[in-house]
Amino acid sequence: MRIKLNQIVSLLLCGMTGVLTANGQNAQPAEESVGRPPNVVVFLVDDLGYMDIGANNPNCFYETPNVDRLSQTGMRFTDGYAANPVCSPTRYSLMTGKYPTRVQATNFFSGVRSGTFNPAPLRGHMPLDEITLAQAVKGAGYATFFAGKWHLGEDAAYFPQNRGFDVNIGGHKAGGPYTGNKYFAPFKNPEIKVESPEGDHLPDRLARETAQFIQDNKDQPFLAYLSFYSVHTPLMGRPDLVAKYREKAKAITGTEFASEEQVFGDKPRNVRILQNHAVYGAMVEAMDQAVGKVLQQLEDAGVADNTVVIFTGDNGGLSTSEGSPTSNLPLRGGKGWVYEGGIREPWLIRYPGVTAPGSESSEPICSIDLFPTVAKIAGVEIIHEVDGVNLLPALRGKELQRPSLFWHYPHYSNQGGFPGGAIRQGDLKLVERYEDGRVHLYNLKDDIGEQHDLATDMPDRVEQMRKELHAWYKTVDAKFLTEREGRQPWLP
């Protein structure tokens, strides 16, 4: 999507990169706002599955009252997606509005695993010439804040404070809370400059920092981006909440695991099919309490009615590896898989005066849509090419004029997923395997679990969708599996 300027714009420099433009301090507010542009709060939860919140799952084992209230006061998207089944690529797309394939950022930074073949080439950072969401709104006069997991570059040049954020609390190269006592203080995180008292809990610390930023900046437009390390491994929970969920789990009966598709390796791959993991439950609820603390601060600061709140995740729930703490059923697979369990995500958006409380939308949306949507809200003119679309029509209950969404994952995931791509058009989703070129076709409306392959029944539709997927590969300069030990992979 290219939006051309209709007036003179300022070229602003933010951090270490040359930015975009907007109309500087005089950027026009969103059309719904009569005063200053709305504030924006983004909650990004790491490894949170679609079925891990009560708003999406009435039978959810985990308790998420604050997230559920956000859904009740805003719009819930039933068909929201991450741009990739693992973290760094999706984080790139949220920051830039682009498919990660455009810059070969197609796996977590920097994850390289071989299977039958070697993976595609992988870039290990978000390029410095990218225009980030923070740079865009900063150019329109917004104060900008980041807290939590970043995982978009290997050194400080790539960290949030050099990519448009005025404040960075905890964002650096790591993909998890791996320093110090991990989720408990002392954190020894290189980007948390003031250490917490011993035993402090990381989700709460990040929420307190976010709340303080809101209080300090309530008199000007702001972007607060709270990117939780939760609920990523290591699996660690507050003792009081772990005890609560252990007691709760006693009432849960049934089979915990089932066999999953075997892609590589000697050990059988299982998938969790029952939510009853006490530590994971504690982690989800602690995340929810942190969300509640920030939402309460919006009320206390008197800015809730002029703040857009967006809640989503970076990839599906961890169901096939690393403790397999959650179940995504009825969705198939999980993190690291291009099945729905790996890419369908919670998406909740509250835009006071625009979204009807408790409303739902079945419009397929994706991580690539955050940048153009927030840019529109902030009054920023986009002068570079992005792949996402402005979601304001959907927030008003209208259809989006976008025929297809695409995925491209040319890697063997740590979680057992196969290298593959996908295209969704309407209710149909085509999955393509990169090892041998096999394809599958599913009707997600009738078969959200992707159990009934329609490829042989609908050959014309398979051909049409595959042709469009391959055309998209060329558009974004997609790379694919490479030769290993004399074996040559399939290539489109």
DRENDO-1510 file (C-alpha; in Angstrom, 1 decimal, always signed):
<recs>
REC; n; res; u; v; w
REC; 1; MET; +0.0; +0.0; +0.0 .
REC; 2; ARG; +1.5; +3.4; -1.0 .
REC; 3; ILE; -0.1; +6.5; +0.3 .
REC; 4; LYS; +1.1; +9.6; -1.5 .
REC; 5; LEU; +1.6; +12.9; +0.3 .
REC; 6; ASN; -0.8; +15.6; -0.5 .
REC; 7; GLN; +1.1; +18.3; +1.2 .
REC; 8; ILE; +4.7; +19.2; +2.2 .
REC; 9; VAL; +6.0; +17.0; +4.9 .
REC; 10; SER; +9.0; +17.1; +7.2 .
REC; 11; LEU; +11.8; +14.6; +7.0 .
REC; 12; LEU; +12.7; +13.6; +10.5 .
REC; 13; LEU; +15.6; +11.7; +11.9 .
REC; 14; CYS; +14.9; +9.4; +14.8 .
REC; 15; GLY; +17.5; +7.3; +16.5 .
REC; 16; MET; +20.1; +6.1; +14.0 .
REC; 17; THR; +18.0; +5.9; +11.0 .
REC; 18; GLY; +16.4; +8.3; +8.6 .
REC; 19; VAL; +12.8; +8.4; +8.9 .
REC; 20; LEU; +9.6; +9.1; +7.3 .
REC; 21; THR; +7.5; +11.8; +7.7 .
REC; 22; ALA; +4.7; +13.2; +9.0 .
REC; 23; ASN; +3.5; +16.7; +9.4 .
REC; 24; GLY; +5.8; +17.1; +12.4 .
REC; 25; GLN; +4.1; +18.5; +15.5 .
REC; 26; ASN; +1.1; +19.6; +13.4 .
REC; 27; ALA; +0.2; +16.1; +12.1 .
REC; 28; GLN; -3.5; +15.9; +11.6 .
REC; 29; PRO; -5.4; +13.8; +14.2 .
REC; 30; ALA; -7.4; +10.8; +13.3 .
REC; 31; GLU; -10.8; +11.8; +11.9 .
REC; 32; GLU; -12.6; +10.5; +15.0 .
REC; 33; SER; -10.6; +12.8; +17.3 .
REC; 34; VAL; -11.7; +16.4; +17.9 .
REC; 35; GLY; -8.6; +17.3; +20.0 .
REC; 36; ARG; -5.2; +15.8; +20.1 .
REC; 37; PRO; -4.5; +12.5; +18.3 .
REC; 38; PRO; -5.4; +9.4; +20.4 .
REC; 39; ASN; -2.8; +7.7; +22.5 .
REC; 40; VAL; -1.9; +4.1; +21.6 .
REC; 41; VAL; -1.1; +1.3; +24.0 .
REC; 42; VAL; +0.1; -2.0; +22.4 .
REC; 43; PHE; +0.2; -5.2; +24.5 .
REC; 44; LEU; +2.3; -7.9; +22.8 .
REC; 45; VAL; +2.4; -11.3; +24.6 .
REC; 46; ASP; +5.2; -13.8; +23.7 .
REC; 47; ASP; +4.0; -17.3; +22.7 .
REC; 48; LEU; +0.4; -16.7; +23.7 .
REC; 49; GLY; -2.0; -19.1; +22.0 .
REC; 50; TYR; -5.3; -18.1; +20.5 .
REC; 51; MET; -7.1; -20.4; +23.0 .
REC; 52; ASP; -5.1; -19.1; +26.0 .
REC; 53; ILE; -7.6; -16.3; +26.9 .
REC; 54; GLY; -11.1; -16.5; +28.1 .
REC; 55; ALA; -12.4; -14.1; +25.4 .
REC; 56; ASN; -11.5; -16.8; +22.8 .
REC; 57; ASN; -12.1; -19.9; +24.9 .
REC; 58; PRO; -15.1; -20.2; +27.3 .
REC; 59; ASN; -13.5; -23.3; +28.7 .
REC; 60; CYS; -10.0; -21.8; +29.2 .
REC; 61; PHE; -8.1; -23.3; +32.1 .
REC; 62; TYR; -6.3; -20.0; +32.6 .
REC; 63; GLU; -8.0; -17.0; +34.1 .
REC; 64; THR; -7.7; -13.7; +32.1 .
REC; 65; PRO; -10.3; -11.3; +33.5 .
REC; 66; ASN; -8.6; -8.1; +32.5 .
REC; 67; VAL; -7.9; -9.2; +28.9 .
REC; 68; ASP; -11.5; -10.5; +28.8 .
REC; 69; ARG; -12.8; -7.1; +29.9 .
REC; 70; LEU; -10.8; -5.4; +27.2 .
REC; 71; SER; -12.6; -7.7; +24.7 .
REC; 72; GLN; -15.9; -6.7; +26.2 .
REC; 73; THR; -15.2; -3.0; +25.9 .
REC; 74; GLY; -13.7; -3.2; +22.4 .
REC; 75; MET; -13.6; -5.5; +19.3 .
REC; 76; ARG; -12.5; -9.1; +19.2 .
REC; 77; PHE; -11.1; -10.4; +15.9 .
REC; 78; THR; -11.8; -14.1; +15.5 .
REC; 79; ASP; -9.5; -14.5; +12.5 .
REC; 80; GLY; -6.4; -12.5; +13.6 .
REC; 81; TYR; -2.9; -13.7; +12.7 .
REC; 82; ALA; +0.8; -13.4; +13.3 .
REC; 83; ALA; +2.9; -12.9; +10.3 .
REC; 84; ASN; +5.1; -15.9; +11.1 .
REC; 85; PRO; +4.9; -18.9; +13.4 .
REC; 86; VAL; +7.9; -17.7; +15.5 .
REC; 87; CYS; +8.8; -14.5; +17.3 .
REC; 88; SER; +11.4; -12.2; +15.6 .
REC; 89; PRO; +9.7; -12.2; +12.1 .
REC; 90; THR; +6.4; -11.2; +13.6 .
REC; 91; ARG; +8.0; -8.5; +15.7 .
REC; 92; TYR; +9.6; -7.2; +12.6 .
REC; 93; SER; +6.2; -7.1; +10.8 .
REC; 94; LEU; +4.6; -5.3; +13.8 .
REC; 95; MET; +7.3; -2.6; +13.7 .
REC; 96; THR; +7.4; -2.1; +10.0 .
REC; 97; GLY; +4.1; -3.1; +8.4 .
REC; 98; LYS; +5.9; -5.5; +6.1 .
REC; 99; TYR; +6.1; -9.2; +5.5 .
REC; 100; PRO; +9.4; -10.4; +7.1 .
REC; 101; THR; +10.2; -12.3; +4.0 .
REC; 102; ARG; +11.1; -9.0; +2.3 .
REC; 103; VAL; +14.3; -8.8; +4.3 .
REC; 104; GLN; +14.9; -12.6; +4.9 .
REC; 105; ALA; +13.9; -12.3; +8.5 .
REC; 106; THR; +12.0; -15.5; +8.4 .
REC; 107; ASN; +13.1; -17.2; +11.6 .
REC; 108; PHE; +13.8; -16.1; +15.2 .
REC; 109; PHE; +17.1; -14.2; +15.4 .
REC; 110; SER; +19.2; -16.1; +14.8 .
REC; 111; GLY; +17.8; -19.6; +14.6 .
REC; 112; VAL; +19.4; -22.1; +12.2 .
REC; 113; ARG; +18.4; -25.7; +12.2 .
REC; 114; SER; +18.8; -28.3; +9.4 .
REC; 115; GLY; +16.6; -31.3; +8.7 .
REC; 116; THR; +16.5; -33.2; +5.5 .
REC; 117; PHE; +17.7; -30.0; +3.9 .
REC; 118; ASN; +19.4; -26.8; +5.0 .
REC; 119; PRO; +17.2; -23.8; +5.8 .
REC; 120; ALA; +16.9; -20.7; +3.7 .
REC; 121; PRO; +19.4; -17.8; +4.4 .
REC; 122; LEU; +18.4; -15.8; +7.5 .
REC; 123; ARG; +19.1; -12.2; +8.4 .
REC; 124; GLY; +19.7; -11.8; +12.1 .
REC; 125; HIS; +18.3; -8.3; +12.7 .
REC; 126; MET; +15.8; -5.6; +11.6 .
REC; 127; PRO; +17.7; -3.5; +9.1 .
REC; 128; LEU; +18.6; +0.0; +10.3 .
REC; 129; ASP; +17.1; +1.7; +7.3 .
REC; 130; GLU; +13.6; +0.4; +8.2 .
REC; 131; ILE; +11.1; +3.0; +9.3 .
REC; 132; THR; +9.6; +1.7; +12.6 .
REC; 133; LEU; +6.2; +2.3; +14.1 .
REC; 134; ALA; +7.9; +4.3; +16.9 .
REC; 135; GLN; +9.8; +6.5; +14.4 .
REC; 136; ALA; +6.5; +7.2; +12.5 .
REC; 137; VAL; +4.5; +8.4; +15.5 .
REC; 138; LYS; +7.5; +10.2; +17.1 .
REC; 139; GLY; +7.6; +12.3; +14.0 .
REC; 140; ALA; +4.0; +13.2; +14.7 .
REC; 141; GLY; +4.8; +14.5; +18.2 .
REC; 142; TYR; +4.2; +11.3; +20.2 .
REC; 143; ALA; +6.2; +10.3; +23.3 .
REC; 144; THR; +7.3; +6.7; +22.7 .
REC; 145; PHE; +8.0; +4.0; +25.2 .
REC; 146; PHE; +9.0; +0.3; +25.0 .
REC; 147; ALA; +9.2; -2.3; +27.7 .
REC; 148; GLY; +10.0; -6.0; +27.6 .
REC; 149; LYS; +11.2; -8.3; +24.8 .
REC; 150; TRP; +12.7; -6.8; +21.7 .
REC; 151; HIS; +14.7; -9.6; +19.9 .
REC; 152; LEU; +15.3; -7.6; +16.7 .
REC; 153; GLY; +19.0; -7.2; +16.6 .
REC; 154; GLU; +22.3; -8.4; +18.1 .
REC; 155; ASP; +23.7; -5.1; +19.6 .
REC; 156; ALA; +22.7; -1.7; +20.9 .
REC; 157; ALA; +22.5; -0.1; +17.4 .
REC; 158; TYR; +19.4; -2.3; +16.9 .
REC; 159; PHE; +17.8; -1.8; +20.3 .
REC; 160; PRO; +14.5; +0.2; +20.9 .
REC; 161; GLN; +16.2; +3.4; +22.1 .
REC; 162; ASN; +17.9; +3.6; +18.7 .
REC; 163; ARG; +14.8; +2.7; +16.7 .
REC; 164; GLY; +12.5; +5.5; +17.7 .
REC; 165; PHE; +11.6; +4.8; +21.3 .
REC; 166; ASP; +12.3; +7.6; +23.9 .
REC; 167; VAL; +12.5; +5.0; +26.7 .
REC; 168; ASN; +13.5; +1.3; +26.6 .
REC; 169; ILE; +13.0; -0.9; +29.7 .
REC; 170; GLY; +14.4; -4.4; +29.1 .
REC; 171; GLY; +14.5; -4.7; +25.3 .
REC; 172; HIS; +17.8; -6.1; +24.0 .
REC; 173; LYS; +19.0; -9.0; +21.8 .
REC; 174; ALA; +17.7; -12.0; +23.9 .
REC; 175; GLY; +14.6; -13.9; +23.1 .
REC; 176; GLY; +13.7; -14.7; +26.7 .
REC; 177; PRO; +14.5; -13.6; +30.3 .
REC; 178; TYR; +17.7; -15.6; +30.4 .
REC; 179; THR; +19.8; -13.4; +32.7 .
REC; 180; GLY; +19.9; -13.3; +36.5 .
REC; 181; ASN; +17.0; -15.0; +38.1 .
REC; 182; LYS; +15.0; -14.8; +34.9 .
REC; 183; TYR; +11.4; -13.9; +35.7 .
REC; 184; PHE; +12.4; -12.8; +39.3 .
REC; 185; ALA; +14.7; -10.1; +40.4 .
REC; 186; PRO; +17.6; -9.6; +40.3 .
REC; 187; PHE; +17.0; -9.7; +36.6 .
REC; 188; LYS; +20.4; -8.5; +35.5 .
REC; 189; ASN; +18.9; -7.4; +32.2 .
REC; 190; PRO; +21.3; -5.0; +30.5 .
REC; 191; GLU; +18.5; -2.7; +29.6 .
REC; 192; ILE; +16.9; -2.5; +33.0 .
REC; 193; LYS; +19.3; +0.1; +34.5 .
REC; 194; VAL; +17.7; +0.3; +38.0 .
REC; 195; GLU; +17.5; -3.2; +39.5 .
REC; 196; SER; +14.3; -4.3; +41.3 .
REC; 197; PRO; +14.3; -5.6; +44.8 .
REC; 198; GLU; +15.0; -9.3; +45.1 .
REC; 199; GLY; +12.0; -11.4; +44.2 .
REC; 200; ASP; +10.2; -8.7; +42.1 .
REC; 201; HIS; +8.3; -10.3; +39.3 .
REC; 202; LEU; +9.2; -9.3; +35.7 .
REC; 203; PRO; +5.7; -8.9; +34.3 .
REC; 204; ASP; +4.7; -6.6; +37.2 .
REC; 205; ARG; +7.9; -4.6; +36.9 .
REC; 206; LEU; +7.3; -4.0; +33.2 .
REC; 207; ALA; +3.6; -3.0; +33.9 .
REC; 208; ARG; +4.7; -0.6; +36.6 .
REC; 209; GLU; +7.1; +1.1; +34.2 .
REC; 210; THR; +4.5; +1.4; +31.6 .
REC; 211; ALA; +2.0; +2.8; +34.0 .
REC; 212; GLN; +4.5; +5.4; +35.2 .
REC; 213; PHE; +5.2; +6.4; +31.6 .
REC; 214; ILE; +1.5; +6.9; +31.0 .
REC; 215; GLN; +1.2; +9.1; +34.1 .
REC; 216; ASP; +4.2; +11.1; +33.2 .
REC; 217; ASN; +3.0; +11.7; +29.6 .
REC; 218; LYS; -0.8; +12.0; +30.1 .
REC; 219; ASP; -0.8; +15.6; +28.8 .
REC; 220; GLN; +0.7; +14.7; +25.3 .
REC; 221; PRO; +0.0; +12.0; +22.7 .
REC; 222; PHE; +2.0; +8.8; +23.5 .
REC; 223; LEU; +2.7; +5.3; +22.2 .
REC; 224; ALA; +3.3; +2.7; +25.0 .
REC; 225; TYR; +4.4; -0.6; +23.7 .
REC; 226; LEU; +4.5; -3.3; +26.4 .
REC; 227; SER; +6.1; -6.4; +24.9 .
REC; 228; PHE; +5.9; -9.1; +27.5 .
REC; 229; TYR; +8.6; -11.7; +27.9 .
REC; 230; SER; +5.8; -13.8; +29.3 .
REC; 231; VAL; +4.6; -16.5; +28.5 .
REC; 232; HIS; +7.8; -17.6; +26.8 .
REC; 233; THR; +10.1; -20.2; +28.5 .
REC; 234; PRO; +11.6; -20.7; +31.0 .
REC; 235; LEU; +8.4; -21.9; +32.6 .
REC; 236; MET; +8.4; -20.1; +35.9 .
REC; 237; GLY; +5.4; -18.7; +37.9 .
REC; 238; ARG; +4.7; -16.8; +41.1 .
REC; 239; PRO; +4.4; -19.4; +43.9 .
REC; 240; ASP; +1.0; -18.2; +45.0 .
REC; 241; LEU; -0.4; -18.5; +41.5 .
REC; 242; VAL; +1.3; -21.9; +40.8 .
REC; 243; ALA; -0.3; -23.2; +44.0 .
REC; 244; LYS; -3.7; -21.9; +42.8 .
REC; 245; TYR; -3.5; -23.7; +39.5 .
REC; 246; ARG; -2.2; -26.9; +40.9 .
REC; 247; GLU; -5.3; -27.1; +43.0 .
REC; 248; LYS; -7.4; -26.1; +40.0 .
REC; 249; ALA; -5.8; -28.8; +37.8 .
REC; 250; LYS; -6.9; -31.5; +40.2 .
REC; 251; ALA; -10.4; -31.2; +38.8 .
REC; 252; ILE; -9.2; -31.5; +35.2 .
REC; 253; THR; -9.3; -35.0; +33.8 .
REC; 254; GLY; -8.5; -36.4; +30.4 .
REC; 255; THR; -5.7; -37.3; +28.1 .
REC; 256; GLU; -2.9; -34.7; +28.1 .
REC; 257; PHE; -1.1; -35.6; +24.9 .
REC; 258; ALA; -1.6; -37.0; +21.4 .
REC; 259; SER; +0.7; -37.9; +18.6 .
REC; 260; GLU; +1.6; -35.1; +16.2 .
REC; 261; GLU; +3.0; -35.2; +12.7 .
REC; 262; GLN; +6.5; -36.4; +12.6 .
REC; 263; VAL; +8.8; -34.1; +10.7 .
REC; 264; PHE; +12.3; -34.8; +11.7 .
REC; 265; GLY; +14.3; -36.3; +14.6 .
REC; 266; ASP; +14.3; -39.6; +16.3 .
REC; 267; LYS; +12.0; -38.8; +19.3 .
REC; 268; PRO; +8.3; -39.1; +18.7 .
REC; 269; ARG; +6.6; -35.7; +18.5 .
REC; 270; ASN; +3.6; -35.2; +20.7 .
REC; 271; VAL; +1.2; -32.3; +21.1 .
REC; 272; ARG; -0.6; -31.2; +24.2 .
REC; 273; ILE; -4.4; -31.5; +23.9 .
REC; 274; LEU; -5.4; -30.6; +27.4 .
REC; 275; GLN; -5.0; -27.3; +29.3 .
REC; 276; ASN; -3.9; -28.1; +32.8 .
REC; 277; HIS; -0.3; -26.9; +33.2 .
REC; 278; ALA; -0.2; -25.1; +36.6 .
REC; 279; VAL; +3.0; -23.1; +36.0 .
REC; 280; TYR; +1.8; -21.9; +32.6 .
REC; 281; GLY; -1.5; -21.0; +34.2 .
REC; 282; ALA; +0.3; -18.9; +36.7 .
REC; 283; MET; +2.3; -17.2; +33.9 .
REC; 284; VAL; -0.8; -16.4; +31.9 .
REC; 285; GLU; -2.6; -14.9; +34.9 .
REC; 286; ALA; +0.4; -12.8; +36.0 .
REC; 287; MET; +0.4; -11.4; +32.4 .
REC; 288; ASP; -3.3; -10.6; +32.7 .
REC; 289; GLN; -2.8; -8.9; +36.0 .
REC; 290; ALA; -0.1; -6.7; +34.4 .
REC; 291; VAL; -2.4; -5.8; +31.6 .
REC; 292; GLY; -5.0; -4.8; +34.2 .
REC; 293; LYS; -2.5; -2.6; +36.0 .
REC; 294; VAL; -1.8; -0.7; +32.8 .
REC; 295; LEU; -5.5; -0.4; +31.9 .
REC; 296; GLN; -6.3; +0.9; +35.3 .
REC; 297; GLN; -3.6; +3.6; +34.9 .
REC; 298; LEU; -5.3; +4.8; +31.8 .
REC; 299; GLU; -8.4; +5.3; +33.8 .
REC; 300; ASP; -6.5; +6.9; +36.7 .
REC; 301; ALA; -4.7; +9.3; +34.4 .
REC; 302; GLY; -8.0; +10.3; +32.8 .
REC; 303; VAL; -6.9; +9.3; +29.3 .
REC; 304; ALA; -8.7; +6.0; +28.7 .
REC; 305; ASP; -11.4; +7.6; +26.5 .
REC; 306; ASN; -8.7; +8.9; +24.1 .
REC; 307; THR; -6.5; +5.8; +24.0 .
REC; 308; VAL; -6.5; +3.0; +21.5 .
REC; 309; VAL; -5.6; -0.3; +23.1 .
REC; 310; ILE; -4.3; -3.2; +21.0 .
REC; 311; PHE; -3.7; -6.7; +22.4 .
REC; 312; THR; -2.1; -9.5; +20.4 .
REC; 313; GLY; +0.7; -12.1; +20.3 .
REC; 314; ASP; +3.7; -13.0; +18.2 .
REC; 315; ASN; +3.0; -16.6; +17.4 .
REC; 316; GLY; +0.9; -19.6; +18.5 .
REC; 317; GLY; +1.0; -21.3; +21.9 .
REC; 318; LEU; +3.8; -23.7; +22.7 .
REC; 319; SER; +2.2; -27.1; +22.4 .
REC; 320; THR; +4.8; -29.5; +20.8 .
REC; 321; SER; +8.1; -28.7; +22.5 .
REC; 322; GLU; +9.9; -27.2; +25.5 .
REC; 323; GLY; +7.5; -28.5; +28.0 .
REC; 324; SER; +4.5; -28.3; +25.7 .
REC; 325; PRO; +2.7; -26.2; +28.4 .
REC; 326; THR; -0.5; -25.3; +26.5 .
REC; 327; SER; -3.1; -26.8; +24.2 .
REC; 328; ASN; -4.3; -24.9; +21.1 .
REC; 329; LEU; -7.2; -27.2; +20.3 .
REC; 330; PRO; -9.3; -27.1; +18.2 .
REC; 331; LEU; -6.5; -25.4; +16.3 .
REC; 332; ARG; -3.8; -27.8; +14.9 .
REC; 333; GLY; -0.2; -27.5; +15.8 .
REC; 334; GLY; +1.4; -24.6; +17.7 .
REC; 335; LYS; +4.4; -22.3; +17.7 .
REC; 336; GLY; +6.7; -23.2; +14.8 .
REC; 337; TRP; +3.9; -24.6; +12.6 .
REC; 338; VAL; +2.1; -23.0; +9.7 .
REC; 339; TYR; -1.1; -24.7; +10.8 .
REC; 340; GLU; -3.6; -22.4; +12.6 .
REC; 341; GLY; -2.2; -23.2; +16.0 .
REC; 342; GLY; +1.1; -21.6; +15.1 .
REC; 343; ILE; -0.2; -18.4; +13.4 .
REC; 344; ARG; -3.7; -17.6; +14.6 .
REC; 345; GLU; -3.5; -15.1; +17.5 .
REC; 346; PRO; -5.6; -13.2; +19.9 .
REC; 347; TRP; -6.4; -9.8; +18.5 .
REC; 348; LEU; -8.4; -7.3; +20.6 .
REC; 349; ILE; -8.7; -3.6; +19.8 .
REC; 350; ARG; -10.5; -1.0; +21.8 .
REC; 351; TYR; -10.9; +2.4; +20.0 .
REC; 352; PRO; -13.3; +4.6; +22.1 .
REC; 353; GLY; -16.0; +6.1; +19.9 .
REC; 354; VAL; -15.1; +3.7; +17.0 .
REC; 355; THR; -15.3; +0.1; +18.1 .
REC; 356; ALA; -18.6; -1.0; +19.5 .
REC; 357; PRO; -18.2; -2.6; +23.0 .
REC; 358; GLY; -18.3; -6.3; +22.8 .
REC; 359; SER; -18.2; -6.4; +19.0 .
REC; 360; GLU; -16.6; -9.1; +16.9 .
REC; 361; SER; -15.1; -9.2; +13.4 .
REC; 362; SER; -14.3; -12.2; +11.3 .
REC; 363; GLU; -12.1; -10.1; +9.0 .
REC; 364; PRO; -8.7; -11.8; +8.6 .
REC; 365; ILE; -6.1; -9.4; +10.0 .
REC; 366; CYS; -2.4; -9.8; +10.6 .
REC; 367; SER; +0.7; -8.3; +12.3 .
REC; 368; ILE; +1.5; -6.3; +9.1 .
REC; 369; ASP; -1.6; -4.2; +9.8 .
REC; 370; LEU; -0.5; -2.6; +13.0 .
REC; 371; PHE; +1.8; +0.0; +11.4 .
REC; 372; PRO; -0.7; +1.4; +8.9 .
REC; 373; THR; -3.5; +1.4; +11.4 .
REC; 374; VAL; -1.6; +3.3; +14.1 .
REC; 375; ALA; -0.1; +5.6; +11.4 .
REC; 376; LYS; -3.7; +6.5; +10.4 .
REC; 377; ILE; -4.8; +7.0; +14.0 .
REC; 378; ALA; -1.8; +9.3; +14.6 .
REC; 379; GLY; -2.3; +11.3; +11.4 .
REC; 380; VAL; +0.9; +10.1; +9.8 .
REC; 381; GLU; +1.3; +10.0; +6.1 .
REC; 382; ILE; +3.1; +6.8; +4.9 .
REC; 383; ILE; +5.5; +7.5; +2.0 .
REC; 384; HIS; +7.1; +4.1; +1.8 .
REC; 385; GLU; +5.7; +0.8; +0.8 .
REC; 386; VAL; +4.1; -1.4; +3.4 .
REC; 387; ASP; +2.2; -4.7; +3.1 .
REC; 388; GLY; -0.4; -4.1; +5.8 .
REC; 389; VAL; -3.7; -2.3; +5.5 .
REC; 390; ASN; -5.4; +0.3; +7.7 .
REC; 391; LEU; -7.9; -1.6; +10.0 .
REC; 392; LEU; -10.2; +1.3; +10.7 .
REC; 393; PRO; -12.9; +0.1; +8.3 .
REC; 394; ALA; -13.0; -3.3; +10.1 .
REC; 395; LEU; -13.1; -1.5; +13.5 .
REC; 396; ARG; -16.3; +0.2; +12.2 .
REC; 397; GLY; -17.7; -3.2; +11.2 .
REC; 398; LYS; -16.9; -3.0; +7.5 .
REC; 399; GLU; -15.1; -5.4; +5.2 .
REC; 400; LEU; -11.4; -5.0; +4.3 .
REC; 401; GLN; -10.5; -4.9; +0.7 .
REC; 402; ARG; -7.7; -7.4; +0.8 .
REC; 403; PRO; -8.1; -10.7; -1.1 .
REC; 404; SER; -5.2; -12.7; +0.5 .
REC; 405; LEU; -2.8; -13.2; +3.4 .
REC; 406; PHE; +0.5; -15.0; +3.0 .
REC; 407; TRP; +3.0; -16.9; +5.2 .
REC; 408; HIS; +6.5; -18.1; +4.4 .
REC; 409; TYR; +8.6; -20.2; +6.8 .
REC; 410; PRO; +11.5; -21.9; +5.1 .
REC; 411; HIS; +12.9; -23.4; +8.3 .
REC; 412; TYR; +12.8; -26.5; +10.5 .
REC; 413; SER; +11.3; -25.1; +13.7 .
REC; 414; ASN; +12.6; -25.9; +17.2 .
REC; 415; GLN; +9.1; -27.1; +17.9 .
REC; 416; GLY; +9.0; -29.7; +15.1 .
REC; 417; GLY; +7.2; -27.8; +12.5 .
REC; 418; PHE; +7.9; -28.4; +8.8 .
REC; 419; PRO; +9.3; -25.8; +6.4 .
REC; 420; GLY; +6.3; -24.4; +4.5 .
REC; 421; GLY; +4.1; -21.5; +3.3 .
REC; 422; ALA; +0.5; -20.7; +3.2 .
REC; 423; ILE; -2.1; -18.5; +1.6 .
REC; 424; ARG; -5.5; -17.6; +3.0 .
REC; 425; GLN; -8.4; -16.4; +0.7 .
REC; 426; GLY; -11.8; -16.1; +2.3 .
REC; 427; ASP; -12.4; -19.3; +4.2 .
REC; 428; LEU; -9.9; -21.3; +2.3 .
REC; 429; LYS; -6.3; -21.9; +3.3 .
REC; 430; LEU; -3.7; -23.6; +1.2 .
REC; 431; VAL; -0.6; -25.0; +2.8 .
REC; 432; GLU; +2.5; -25.7; +0.7 .
REC; 433; ARG; +5.4; -27.9; +2.0 .
REC; 434; TYR; +8.9; -26.8; +1.0 .
REC; 435; GLU; +10.7; -30.2; +1.2 .
REC; 436; ASP; +8.7; -31.8; -1.6 .
REC; 437; GLY; +6.1; -29.3; -2.8 .
REC; 438; ARG; +3.0; -31.1; -1.6 .
REC; 439; VAL; +0.0; -28.9; -0.9 .
REC; 440; HIS; -3.1; -29.2; +1.3 .
REC; 441; LEU; -6.4; -27.2; +1.1 .
REC; 442; TYR; -8.6; -26.5; +4.1 .
REC; 443; ASN; -11.9; -24.8; +4.6 .
REC; 444; LEU; -11.3; -23.0; +7.9 .
REC; 445; LYS; -15.0; -22.1; +8.4 .
REC; 446; ASP; -16.0; -25.8; +8.4 .
REC; 447; ASP; -12.7; -27.3; +9.5 .
REC; 448; ILE; -10.7; -25.0; +11.8 .
REC; 449; GLY; -8.6; -27.9; +12.9 .
REC; 450; GLU; -7.3; -28.5; +9.4 .
REC; 451; GLN; -8.1; -32.2; +9.4 .
REC; 452; HIS; -9.9; -32.6; +6.0 .
REC; 453; ASP; -7.7; -32.0; +3.0 .
REC; 454; LEU; -9.8; -30.7; +0.1 .
REC; 455; ALA; -6.9; -30.5; -2.4 .
REC; 456; THR; -7.9; -33.5; -4.5 .
REC; 457; ASP; -11.6; -32.3; -4.5 .
REC; 458; MET; -10.9; -28.7; -5.6 .
REC; 459; PRO; -7.9; -28.9; -8.1 .
REC; 460; ASP; -8.9; -25.7; -9.9 .
REC; 461; ARG; -8.9; -23.7; -6.6 .
REC; 462; VAL; -5.6; -25.3; -5.6 .
REC; 463; GLU; -4.0; -24.2; -8.9 .
REC; 464; GLN; -5.4; -20.7; -8.6 .
REC; 465; MET; -4.3; -20.2; -5.0 .
REC; 466; ARG; -0.9; -21.8; -5.6 .
REC; 467; LYS; -0.3; -19.5; -8.6 .
REC; 468; GLU; -1.0; -16.5; -6.4 .
REC; 469; LEU; +1.2; -17.8; -3.6 .
REC; 470; HIS; +4.1; -18.3; -6.0 .
REC; 471; ALA; +3.6; -14.8; -7.5 .
REC; 472; TRP; +3.8; -13.4; -4.0 .
REC; 473; TYR; +7.1; -15.3; -3.4 .
REC; 474; LYS; +8.5; -13.4; -6.3 .
REC; 475; THR; +7.2; -10.1; -5.1 .
REC; 476; VAL; +8.9; -10.4; -1.7 .
REC; 477; ASP; +12.0; -12.2; -3.1 .
REC; 478; ALA; +11.4; -15.3; -1.0 .
REC; 479; LYS; +14.2; -17.7; -0.4 .
REC; 480; PHE; +13.8; -21.5; +0.1 .
REC; 481; LEU; +15.5; -24.6; +1.5 .
REC; 482; THR; +19.0; -25.3; +0.2 .
REC; 483; GLU; +20.9; -28.5; -0.7 .
REC; 484; ARG; +22.3; -30.7; +2.1 .
REC; 485; GLU; +24.7; -33.6; +1.7 .
REC; 486; GLY; +23.9; -33.8; -2.0 .
REC; 487; ARG; +20.1; -33.8; -1.5 .
REC; 488; GLN; +18.2; -31.1; -3.5 .
REC; 489; PRO; +15.0; -29.7; -2.1 .
REC; 490; TRP; +11.9; -28.8; -4.1 .
REC; 491; LEU; +11.8; -25.3; -5.4 .
REC; 492; PRO; +8.7; -23.4; -6.6 .
</recs>
